Amino acid sequence: MSFIRITKQFTFETGHALYGYDGKCRNVHGHSYKLSVTVIGQPITDKNHVKFGMVIDFTDLKAIVKEEVVDQFDHATVFNQNTPHVELAKELEQRGHHVILVDYQPTSENLVIDFANRISSRLPENIKLFSLRLQETESSYAEWFASDNQ
């Protein structure tokens, strides 16, 4: 039986700031992120199975990524909890803003690692996360591949 990769794409808006950075991104700003999630597995061969012929139902994959990433990060502002940005985060939260504090610098590179961990932990046993592509701008993206992280 062949292994097949399927990909689903997602979009969400997230703000962040890079503490200690020497460029404009040290300021709070936002991005319209595009996340491509590719999983790999074998299509179901049981003709009586409701998902016959599918690696994973796109609806099931969508639910996982929506719960683990999109619903949490969409219209949130992400700060590294180990920086003075924590004071700004507290102020924003007091004013009703959705803030996420992480233990890493919230770059695209680190966000894609976080997302890989979140998504992988929710996939069925016979489905593996193959890759993620997190596009931050029209011309910039970070990629994560399972083969690079074994």
OpenMM code with the backbone's topology and positions (N, CA, C; nanometers):
from openmm import Vec3, app, unit

residues = "MET SER PHE ILE ARG ILE THR LYS GLN PHE THR PHE GLU THR GLY HIS ALA LEU TYR GLY TYR ASP GLY LYS CYS ARG ASN VAL HIS GLY HIS SER TYR LYS LEU SER VAL THR VAL ILE GLY GLN PRO ILE THR ASP LYS ASN HIS VAL LYS PHE GLY MET VAL ILE ASP PHE THR ASP LEU LYS ALA ILE VAL LYS GLU GLU VAL VAL ASP GLN PHE ASP HIS ALA THR VAL PHE ASN GLN ASN THR PRO HIS VAL GLU LEU ALA LYS GLU LEU GLU GLN ARG GLY HIS HIS VAL ILE LEU VAL ASP TYR GLN PRO THR SER GLU ASN LEU VAL ILE ASP PHE ALA ASN ARG ILE SER SER ARG LEU PRO GLU ASN ILE LYS LEU PHE SER LEU ARG LEU GLN GLU THR GLU SER SER TYR ALA GLU TRP PHE ALA SER ASP ASN GLN".split()
positions = [
    Vec3(0.0842, -0.1182, 0.0000),
    Vec3(0.0000, 0.0000, 0.0000),
    Vec3(0.0888, 0.1245, 0.0000),
    Vec3(0.0478, 0.2229, -0.0721),
    Vec3(0.1233, 0.3470, -0.0865),
    Vec3(0.0998, 0.4424, 0.0299),
    Vec3(0.2046, 0.5144, 0.0642),
    Vec3(0.1909, 0.6252, 0.1581),
    Vec3(0.1557, 0.7498, 0.0783),
    Vec3(0.0608, 0.8255, 0.1290),
    Vec3(0.0115, 0.9454, 0.0619),
    Vec3(0.0217, 1.0628, 0.1587),
    Vec3(0.0612, 1.1771, 0.1064),
    Vec3(0.0631, 1.3019, 0.1848),
    Vec3(-0.0580, 1.3850, 0.1454),
    Vec3(-0.1242, 1.4408, 0.2448),
    Vec3(-0.2314, 1.5366, 0.2171),
    Vec3(-0.2014, 1.6649, 0.2937),
    Vec3(-0.2455, 1.7763, 0.2373),
    Vec3(-0.2171, 1.9069, 0.2957),
    Vec3(-0.3452, 1.9866, 0.3095),
    Vec3(-0.3575, 2.0548, 0.4227),
    Vec3(-0.4671, 2.1488, 0.4456),
    Vec3(-0.4051, 2.2809, 0.4849),
    Vec3(-0.4647, 2.3905, 0.4351),
    Vec3(-0.4113, 2.5238, 0.4612),
    Vec3(-0.5054, 2.6022, 0.5521),
    Vec3(-0.4446, 2.6855, 0.6363),
    Vec3(-0.5181, 2.7657, 0.7342),
    Vec3(-0.4640, 2.9079, 0.7326),
    Vec3(-0.5465, 3.0027, 0.7730),
    Vec3(-0.5028, 3.1417, 0.7873),
    Vec3(-0.5490, 3.1939, 0.9229),
    Vec3(-0.4682, 3.2807, 0.9804),
    Vec3(-0.5038, 3.3454, 1.1064),
    Vec3(-0.4185, 3.4703, 1.1239),
    Vec3(-0.4660, 3.5589, 1.2080),
    Vec3(-0.3992, 3.6870, 1.2345),
    Vec3(-0.3409, 3.6816, 1.3749),
    Vec3(-0.2127, 3.7137, 1.3874),
    Vec3(-0.1482, 3.7117, 1.5184),
    Vec3(-0.0497, 3.8271, 1.5286),
    Vec3(-0.0452, 3.8870, 1.6472),
    Vec3(0.0521, 3.9915, 1.6753),
    Vec3(0.1650, 3.9353, 1.7600),
    Vec3(0.2794, 3.9997, 1.7546),
    Vec3(0.3922, 3.9606, 1.8389),
    Vec3(0.4932, 4.0734, 1.8424),
    Vec3(0.5938, 4.0566, 1.9260),
    Vec3(0.7080, 4.1468, 1.9323),
    Vec3(0.8290, 4.0629, 1.9691),
    Vec3(0.9429, 4.0971, 1.9125),
    Vec3(1.0651, 4.0221, 1.9377),
    Vec3(1.1550, 4.1023, 2.0310),
    Vec3(1.1546, 4.0649, 2.1571),
    Vec3(1.2323, 4.1367, 2.2571),
    Vec3(1.3813, 4.1247, 2.2276),
    Vec3(1.4517, 4.2389, 2.2312),
    Vec3(1.5961, 4.2407, 2.2107),
    Vec3(1.6386, 4.2407, 2.0658),
    Vec3(1.5431, 4.2321, 1.9736),
    Vec3(1.5751, 4.2303, 1.8312),
    Vec3(1.6266, 4.3676, 1.7875),
    Vec3(1.7147, 4.3711, 1.6875),
    Vec3(1.7763, 4.4961, 1.6456),
    Vec3(1.7085, 4.5606, 1.5249),
    Vec3(1.5870, 4.5208, 1.4963),
    Vec3(1.5139, 4.5776, 1.3823),
    Vec3(1.3727, 4.6170, 1.4216),
    Vec3(1.2917, 4.6468, 1.3211),
    Vec3(1.1551, 4.6944, 1.3434),
    Vec3(1.0681, 4.5941, 1.4195),
    Vec3(1.0990, 4.4673, 1.4087),
    Vec3(1.0139, 4.3650, 1.4703),
    Vec3(1.0243, 4.3614, 1.6231),
    Vec3(1.1057, 4.4498, 1.6794),
    Vec3(1.1063, 4.4624, 1.8257),
    Vec3(0.9779, 4.5306, 1.8720),
    Vec3(0.9127, 4.6012, 1.7792),
    Vec3(0.7859, 4.6677, 1.8091),
    Vec3(0.6700, 4.5697, 1.7934),
    Vec3(0.5639, 4.5914, 1.8692),
    Vec3(0.4452, 4.5073, 1.8556),
    Vec3(0.3872, 4.5291, 1.7163),
    Vec3(0.3635, 4.4204, 1.6470),
    Vec3(0.3086, 4.4257, 1.5110),
    Vec3(0.2383, 4.2935, 1.4832),
    Vec3(0.1720, 4.2827, 1.3706),
    Vec3(0.0973, 4.1611, 1.3415),
    Vec3(0.1227, 4.1083, 1.2022),
    Vec3(0.0796, 3.9848, 1.1820),
    Vec3(0.0941, 3.9179, 1.0526),
    Vec3(-0.0339, 3.8438, 1.0185),
    Vec3(-0.0578, 3.8304, 0.8909),
    Vec3(-0.1624, 3.7418, 0.8395),
    Vec3(-0.0925, 3.6116, 0.8033),
    Vec3(-0.0892, 3.5193, 0.8991),
    Vec3(-0.0170, 3.3936, 0.8804),
    Vec3(-0.0952, 3.2983, 0.7911),
    Vec3(-0.0210, 3.2198, 0.7131),
    Vec3(-0.0761, 3.1096, 0.6351),
    Vec3(-0.0006, 2.9846, 0.6797),
    Vec3(-0.0748, 2.8867, 0.7272),
    Vec3(-0.0151, 2.7630, 0.7762),
    Vec3(-0.0586, 2.6472, 0.6873),
    Vec3(0.0392, 2.5776, 0.6290),
    Vec3(0.0127, 2.4573, 0.5504),
    Vec3(0.0549, 2.3373, 0.6335),
    Vec3(-0.0388, 2.2461, 0.6554),
    Vec3(-0.0158, 2.1278, 0.7373),
    Vec3(-0.0220, 2.0050, 0.6469),
    Vec3(0.0877, 1.9316, 0.6395),
    Vec3(0.0940, 1.8109, 0.5575),
    Vec3(0.1139, 1.6902, 0.6477),
    Vec3(0.0257, 1.5920, 0.6311),
    Vec3(0.0370, 1.4663, 0.7051),
    Vec3(0.0578, 1.3531, 0.6055),
    Vec3(0.1079, 1.2408, 0.6561),
    Vec3(0.1337, 1.1260, 0.5699),
    Vec3(0.0765, 0.9996, 0.6343),
    Vec3(0.0228, 0.9150, 0.5497),
    Vec3(-0.0323, 0.7887, 0.5970),
    Vec3(-0.0804, 0.7070, 0.4783),
    Vec3(-0.1411, 0.5947, 0.5081),
    Vec3(-0.1942, 0.5075, 0.4038),
    Vec3(-0.3462, 0.5226, 0.3986),
    Vec3(-0.4019, 0.5333, 0.2792),
    Vec3(-0.5479, 0.5409, 0.2688),
    Vec3(-0.6139, 0.4171, 0.3302),
    Vec3(-0.7274, 0.4375, 0.3914),
    Vec3(-0.8036, 0.3278, 0.4513),
    Vec3(-0.8518, 0.2357, 0.3397),
    Vec3(-0.8261, 0.1059, 0.3550),
    Vec3(-0.8589, 0.0086, 0.2495),
    Vec3(-0.9860, -0.0701, 0.2782),
    Vec3(-1.0391, -0.0587, 0.3982),
    Vec3(-1.1618, -0.1296, 0.4351),
    Vec3(-1.2802, -0.0655, 0.3629),
    Vec3(-1.3384, -0.1386, 0.2681),
    Vec3(-1.4477, -0.0857, 0.1865),
    Vec3(-1.5721, -0.0547, 0.2674),
    Vec3(-1.5827, -0.1106, 0.3865),
    Vec3(-1.6986, -0.0849, 0.4717),
    Vec3(-1.6768, 0.0322, 0.5671),
    Vec3(-1.5548, 0.0839, 0.5700),
    Vec3(-1.5222, 0.1961, 0.6590),
    Vec3(-1.5775, 0.3248, 0.5985),
    Vec3(-1.6376, 0.4070, 0.6814),
    Vec3(-1.6985, 0.5313, 0.6342),
    Vec3(-1.5950, 0.6258, 0.5708),
    Vec3(-1.4686, 0.6100, 0.6060),
    Vec3(-1.3621, 0.6961, 0.5525),
    Vec3(-1.2769, 0.6203, 0.4500),
    Vec3(-1.3349, 0.5195, 0.3867),
    Vec3(-1.2667, 0.4377, 0.2860),
    Vec3(-1.1978, 0.5279, 0.1827),
    Vec3(-1.0697, 0.5003, 0.1570),
    Vec3(-0.9934, 0.5738, 0.0565),
    Vec3(-0.9249, 0.6986, 0.1088),
    Vec3(-0.9487, 0.7342, 0.2340),
    Vec3(-0.8887, 0.8559, 0.2909),
    Vec3(-0.7687, 0.8223, 0.3786),
    Vec3(-0.6696, 0.9094, 0.3782),
    Vec3(-0.5604, 0.9016, 0.4753),
    Vec3(-0.6158, 0.9487, 0.6093),
    Vec3(-0.6747, 1.0671, 0.6090),
    Vec3(-0.7471, 1.1253, 0.7217),
    Vec3(-0.8499, 1.2184, 0.6593),
    Vec3(-0.9652, 1.2225, 0.7163),
    Vec3(-1.0690, 1.3116, 0.6672),
    Vec3(-1.0191, 1.4559, 0.6845),
    Vec3(-1.0268, 1.5352, 0.5791),
    Vec3(-0.9843, 1.6752, 0.5888),
    Vec3(-1.0577, 1.7470, 0.7022),
    Vec3(-1.1823, 1.7088, 0.7272),
    Vec3(-1.2588, 1.7695, 0.8361),
    Vec3(-1.1967, 1.7373, 0.9713),
    Vec3(-1.1466, 1.6158, 0.9886),
    Vec3(-1.0816, 1.5769, 1.1139),
    Vec3(-0.9495, 1.6517, 1.1321),
    Vec3(-0.8728, 1.6633, 1.0241),
    Vec3(-0.7470, 1.7382, 1.0313),
    Vec3(-0.7750, 1.8845, 1.0630),
    Vec3(-0.8770, 1.9395, 0.9987),
    Vec3(-0.9146, 2.0784, 1.0240),
    Vec3(-0.9494, 2.0994, 1.1709),
    Vec3(-1.0242, 2.0078, 1.2302),
    Vec3(-1.0641, 2.0215, 1.3704),
    Vec3(-0.9419, 2.0234, 1.4626),
    Vec3(-0.8447, 1.9363, 1.4365),
    Vec3(-0.7239, 1.9305, 1.5187),
    Vec3(-0.6471, 2.0616, 1.5106),
    Vec3(-0.6206, 2.1086, 1.3889),
    Vec3(-0.5399, 2.2303, 1.3711),
    Vec3(-0.6158, 2.3524, 1.4222),
    Vec3(-0.7451, 2.3541, 1.4019),
    Vec3(-0.8262, 2.4663, 1.4505),
    Vec3(-0.8187, 2.4749, 1.6033),
    Vec3(-0.8359, 2.3616, 1.6707),
    Vec3(-0.8322, 2.3604, 1.8177),
    Vec3(-0.6937, 2.3908, 1.8725),
    Vec3(-0.5904, 2.3347, 1.8123),
    Vec3(-0.4547, 2.3467, 1.8668),
    Vec3(-0.3827, 2.4752, 1.8282),
    Vec3(-0.4178, 2.5326, 1.7133),
    Vec3(-0.3437, 2.6493, 1.6648),
    Vec3(-0.4366, 2.7676, 1.6366),
    Vec3(-0.5238, 2.7526, 1.5403),
    Vec3(-0.6009, 2.8669, 1.4910),
    Vec3(-0.6853, 2.9310, 1.6007),
    Vec3(-0.7645, 2.8525, 1.6720),
    Vec3(-0.8514, 2.9100, 1.7749),
    Vec3(-0.7718, 2.9760, 1.8869),
    Vec3(-0.6526, 2.9269, 1.9119),
    Vec3(-0.5718, 2.9825, 2.0203),
    Vec3(-0.4919, 3.1055, 1.9779),
    Vec3(-0.4393, 3.1041, 1.8562),
    Vec3(-0.3486, 3.2106, 1.8139),
    Vec3(-0.4157, 3.3202, 1.7314),
    Vec3(-0.5319, 3.2947, 1.6751),
    Vec3(-0.5973, 3.3953, 1.5912),
    Vec3(-0.6361, 3.5169, 1.6750),
    Vec3(-0.5942, 3.6325, 1.6300),
    Vec3(-0.6202, 3.7609, 1.6958),
    Vec3(-0.5674, 3.7647, 1.8395),
    Vec3(-0.4569, 3.6953, 1.8632),
    Vec3(-0.3862, 3.7009, 1.9909),
    Vec3(-0.2557, 3.7762, 1.9692),
    Vec3(-0.1969, 3.8201, 2.0793),
    Vec3(-0.0639, 3.8788, 2.0750),
    Vec3(0.0268, 3.7871, 2.1559),
    Vec3(0.1395, 3.7487, 2.0966),
    Vec3(0.2296, 3.6507, 2.1570),
    Vec3(0.3570, 3.7213, 2.2040),
    Vec3(0.3910, 3.6957, 2.3309),
    Vec3(0.5132, 3.7509, 2.3887),
    Vec3(0.5922, 3.6401, 2.4564),
    Vec3(0.7236, 3.6569, 2.4611),
    Vec3(0.8107, 3.5692, 2.5381),
    Vec3(0.7909, 3.6030, 2.6854),
    Vec3(0.7511, 3.5039, 2.7644),
    Vec3(0.7224, 3.5260, 2.9060),
    Vec3(0.8466, 3.5574, 2.9883),
    Vec3(0.9640, 3.5363, 2.9328),
    Vec3(1.0894, 3.5571, 3.0056),
    Vec3(1.1545, 3.6901, 2.9714),
    Vec3(1.0751, 3.7876, 2.9301),
    Vec3(1.1262, 3.9196, 2.8944),
    Vec3(1.0409, 4.0260, 2.9624),
    Vec3(1.0857, 4.1506, 2.9601),
    Vec3(1.0032, 4.2589, 3.0153),
    Vec3(0.8702, 4.2781, 2.9424),
    Vec3(0.8514, 4.2123, 2.8277),
    Vec3(0.7221, 4.2209, 2.7593),
    Vec3(0.6084, 4.1671, 2.8459),
    Vec3(0.6430, 4.0916, 2.9503),
    Vec3(0.5403, 4.0365, 3.0376),
    Vec3(0.4596, 4.1494, 3.1026),
    Vec3(0.5218, 4.2629, 3.1263),
    Vec3(0.4495, 4.3774, 3.1841),
    Vec3(0.3477, 4.4324, 3.0843),
    Vec3(0.3877, 4.4434, 2.9593),
    Vec3(0.2957, 4.4869, 2.8542),
    Vec3(0.1831, 4.3854, 2.8379),
    Vec3(0.2167, 4.2590, 2.8471),
    Vec3(0.1164, 4.1535, 2.8356),
    Vec3(0.0112, 4.1672, 2.9454),
    Vec3(0.0550, 4.1918, 3.0673),
    Vec3(-0.0395, 4.2086, 3.1791),
    Vec3(-0.1325, 4.3265, 3.1542),
    Vec3(-0.0759, 4.4360, 3.1064),
    Vec3(-0.1566, 4.5553, 3.0772),
    Vec3(-0.2608, 4.5258, 2.9694),
    Vec3(-0.2182, 4.4600, 2.8631),
    Vec3(-0.3118, 4.4254, 2.7554),
    Vec3(-0.4221, 4.3319, 2.8044),
    Vec3(-0.3845, 4.2315, 2.8840),
    Vec3(-0.4848, 4.1387, 2.9373),
    Vec3(-0.5859, 4.2117, 3.0247),
    Vec3(-0.5391, 4.3065, 3.1054),
    Vec3(-0.6297, 4.3845, 3.1910),
    Vec3(-0.7284, 4.4661, 3.1084),
    Vec3(-0.6894, 4.4980, 2.9863),
    Vec3(-0.7765, 4.5745, 2.8963),
    Vec3(-0.8588, 4.4839, 2.8046),
    Vec3(-0.8572, 4.3537, 2.8325),
    Vec3(-0.9418, 4.2606, 2.7600),
    Vec3(-0.8827, 4.2008, 2.6346),
    Vec3(-0.7525, 4.2168, 2.6139),
    Vec3(-0.6880, 4.1595, 2.4958),
    Vec3(-0.6482, 4.0148, 2.5196),
    Vec3(-0.6472, 3.9378, 2.4113),
    Vec3(-0.6047, 3.7975, 2.4174),
    Vec3(-0.4529, 3.7922, 2.3999),
    Vec3(-0.3844, 3.7517, 2.5054),
    Vec3(-0.2383, 3.7466, 2.5060),
    Vec3(-0.1946, 3.6030, 2.5341),
    Vec3(-0.0927, 3.5593, 2.4623),
    Vec3(-0.0321, 3.4281, 2.4861),
    Vec3(0.1127, 3.4511, 2.5270),
    Vec3(0.1509, 3.3963, 2.6413),
    Vec3(0.2889, 3.4024, 2.6866),
    Vec3(0.3533, 3.2670, 2.6593),
    Vec3(0.4649, 3.2687, 2.5894),
    Vec3(0.5372, 3.1465, 2.5551),
    Vec3(0.6766, 3.1515, 2.6151),
    Vec3(0.7427, 3.0370, 2.6208),
    Vec3(0.8776, 3.0325, 2.6792),
    Vec3(0.9864, 3.0388, 2.5727),
    Vec3(0.9545, 3.1030, 2.4607),
    Vec3(1.0491, 3.1169, 2.3507),
    Vec3(1.0274, 3.2522, 2.2824),
    Vec3(1.1261, 3.2938, 2.2041),
    Vec3(1.1111, 3.4144, 2.1220),
    Vec3(1.0084, 3.3818, 2.0125),
    Vec3(0.8990, 3.4574, 1.9999),
    Vec3(0.7918, 3.4194, 1.9067),
    Vec3(0.8214, 3.4521, 1.7593),
    Vec3(0.9280, 3.3944, 1.7092),
    Vec3(0.9621, 3.4039, 1.5672),
    Vec3(0.8827, 3.2984, 1.4905),
    Vec3(0.8787, 3.3113, 1.3607),
    Vec3(0.8128, 3.2084, 1.2791),
    Vec3(0.8781, 3.0721, 1.3007),
    Vec3(1.0095, 3.0718, 1.3151),
    Vec3(1.0824, 2.9466, 1.3357),
    Vec3(1.0348, 2.8760, 1.4627),
    Vec3(1.0257, 2.9507, 1.5713),
    Vec3(0.9848, 2.8898, 1.6974),
    Vec3(0.8359, 2.8596, 1.7016),
    Vec3(0.7552, 2.9431, 1.6396),
    Vec3(0.6115, 2.9150, 1.6331),
    Vec3(0.5857, 2.7841, 1.5584),
    Vec3(0.6563, 2.7619, 1.4483),
    Vec3(0.6327, 2.6401, 1.3699),
    Vec3(0.6741, 2.5154, 1.4493),
    Vec3(0.7759, 2.5257, 1.5335),
    Vec3(0.8142, 2.4136, 1.6208),
    Vec3(0.7022, 2.3871, 1.7218),
    Vec3(0.6518, 2.4923, 1.7838),
    Vec3(0.5415, 2.4807, 1.8790),
    Vec3(0.4201, 2.4160, 1.8119),
    Vec3(0.3845, 2.4644, 1.6931),
    Vec3(0.2685, 2.4104, 1.6221),
    Vec3(0.2876, 2.2627, 1.5870),
    Vec3(0.4097, 2.2258, 1.5486),
    Vec3(0.4375, 2.0853, 1.5157),
    Vec3(0.4123, 1.9968, 1.6372),
    Vec3(0.4559, 2.0405, 1.7522),
    Vec3(0.4350, 1.9626, 1.8744),
    Vec3(0.2869, 1.9520, 1.9083),
    Vec3(0.2149, 2.0616, 1.8969),
    Vec3(0.0720, 2.0629, 1.9282),
    Vec3(-0.0065, 1.9702, 1.8351),
    Vec3(0.0211, 1.9797, 1.7058),
    Vec3(-0.0540, 1.9018, 1.6063),
    Vec3(-0.0170, 1.7546, 1.6154),
    Vec3(0.1116, 1.7234, 1.6246),
    Vec3(0.1576, 1.5835, 1.6306),
    Vec3(0.0925, 1.5075, 1.7452),
    Vec3(0.0772, 1.5738, 1.8575),
    Vec3(0.0231, 1.5068, 1.9756),
    Vec3(-0.1233, 1.4680, 1.9597),
    Vec3(-0.1911, 1.5246, 1.8620),
    Vec3(-0.3337, 1.5001, 1.8427),
    Vec3(-0.3669, 1.4084, 1.7252),
    Vec3(-0.2694, 1.3762, 1.6434),
    Vec3(-0.2970, 1.2943, 1.5251),
    Vec3(-0.3197, 1.1480, 1.5629),
    Vec3(-0.4061, 1.0787, 1.4882),
    Vec3(-0.4229, 0.9346, 1.5109),
    Vec3(-0.2889, 0.8627, 1.4955),
    Vec3(-0.2756, 0.7486, 1.5601),
    Vec3(-0.1491, 0.6754, 1.5642),
    Vec3(-0.0934, 0.6413, 1.4261),
    Vec3(-0.1798, 0.6135, 1.3309),
    Vec3(-0.1345, 0.5721, 1.1977),
    Vec3(-0.1082, 0.6899, 1.1034),
    Vec3(-0.1256, 0.8120, 1.1509),
    Vec3(-0.1021, 0.9333, 1.0713),
    Vec3(0.0129, 1.0091, 1.1348),
    Vec3(0.1075, 1.0532, 1.0539),
    Vec3(0.2226, 1.1279, 1.1050),
    Vec3(0.2259, 1.2670, 1.0418),
    Vec3(0.2701, 1.3631, 1.1203),
    Vec3(0.2920, 1.4960, 1.0660),
    Vec3(0.4144, 1.4891, 0.9764),
    Vec3(0.4002, 1.5294, 0.8526),
    Vec3(0.5106, 1.5255, 0.7564),
    Vec3(0.5832, 1.6594, 0.7536),
    Vec3(0.5062, 1.7696, 0.7431),
    Vec3(0.5687, 1.9014, 0.7383),
    Vec3(0.4686, 2.0096, 0.7717),
    Vec3(0.5246, 2.1245, 0.8091),
    Vec3(0.4481, 2.2476, 0.8283),
    Vec3(0.5194, 2.3586, 0.7537),
    Vec3(0.4416, 2.4492, 0.7015),
    Vec3(0.4969, 2.5697, 0.6400),
    Vec3(0.4175, 2.6864, 0.6973),
    Vec3(0.4868, 2.7744, 0.7682),
    Vec3(0.4236, 2.8915, 0.8279),
    Vec3(0.4709, 3.0146, 0.7533),
    Vec3(0.3811, 3.0713, 0.6741),
    Vec3(0.4137, 3.1888, 0.5944),
    Vec3(0.3770, 3.3133, 0.6740),
    Vec3(0.4785, 3.3954, 0.7012),
    Vec3(0.4608, 3.5162, 0.7821),
    Vec3(0.4260, 3.6371, 0.6953),
    Vec3(0.4906, 3.6469, 0.5811),
    Vec3(0.4634, 3.7542, 0.4856),
    Vec3(0.4525, 3.6906, 0.3474),
    Vec3(0.4249, 3.7715, 0.2492),
    Vec3(0.4121, 3.7201, 0.1129),
    Vec3(0.5396, 3.6507, 0.0653),
    Vec3(0.6548, 3.6943, 0.1177),
    Vec3(0.7813, 3.6395, 0.0674),
    Vec3(0.8655, 3.5680, 0.1740),
    Vec3(0.8101, 3.5484, 0.2952),
    Vec3(0.8893, 3.4877, 0.4031),
    Vec3(0.8119, 3.3785, 0.4747),
    Vec3(0.8779, 3.2649, 0.4945),
    Vec3(0.8132, 3.1551, 0.5659),
    Vec3(0.9172, 3.0681, 0.6347),
    Vec3(0.8695, 2.9916, 0.7336),
    Vec3(0.9519, 2.8923, 0.8026),
    Vec3(0.8894, 2.7562, 0.7768),
    Vec3(0.9751, 2.6551, 0.7615),
    Vec3(0.9255, 2.5204, 0.7375),
    Vec3(0.9807, 2.4247, 0.8426),
    Vec3(0.8993, 2.3253, 0.8764),
    Vec3(0.9356, 2.2175, 0.9669),
    Vec3(0.9080, 2.0869, 0.8949),
    Vec3(1.0068, 1.9969, 0.8930),
    Vec3(0.9914, 1.8653, 0.8330),
    Vec3(1.0230, 1.7584, 0.9362),
    Vec3(0.9369, 1.6584, 0.9469),
    Vec3(0.9587, 1.5488, 1.0412),
    Vec3(1.0936, 1.4823, 1.0167),
    Vec3(1.1296, 1.4671, 0.8894),
    Vec3(1.2555, 1.3982, 0.8556),
    Vec3(1.3792, 1.4710, 0.9094),
    Vec3(1.3663, 1.6000, 0.9323),
    Vec3(1.4771, 1.6777, 0.9875),
    Vec3(1.4818, 1.6725, 1.1402),
    Vec3(1.3797, 1.6173, 1.2015),
    Vec3(1.3636, 1.6254, 1.3469),
    Vec3(1.3446, 1.4899, 1.4122),
    Vec3(1.4115, 1.3895, 1.3596),
    Vec3(1.3996, 1.2542, 1.4185),
    Vec3(1.5132, 1.2231, 1.5106),
] * unit.nanometer
topology = app.Topology()
chain = topology.addChain("A")
for resn in residues:
    res = topology.addResidue(resn, chain)
    for name in ("N", "CA", "C"):
        topology.addAtom(name, app.Element.getBySymbol(name[0]), res)
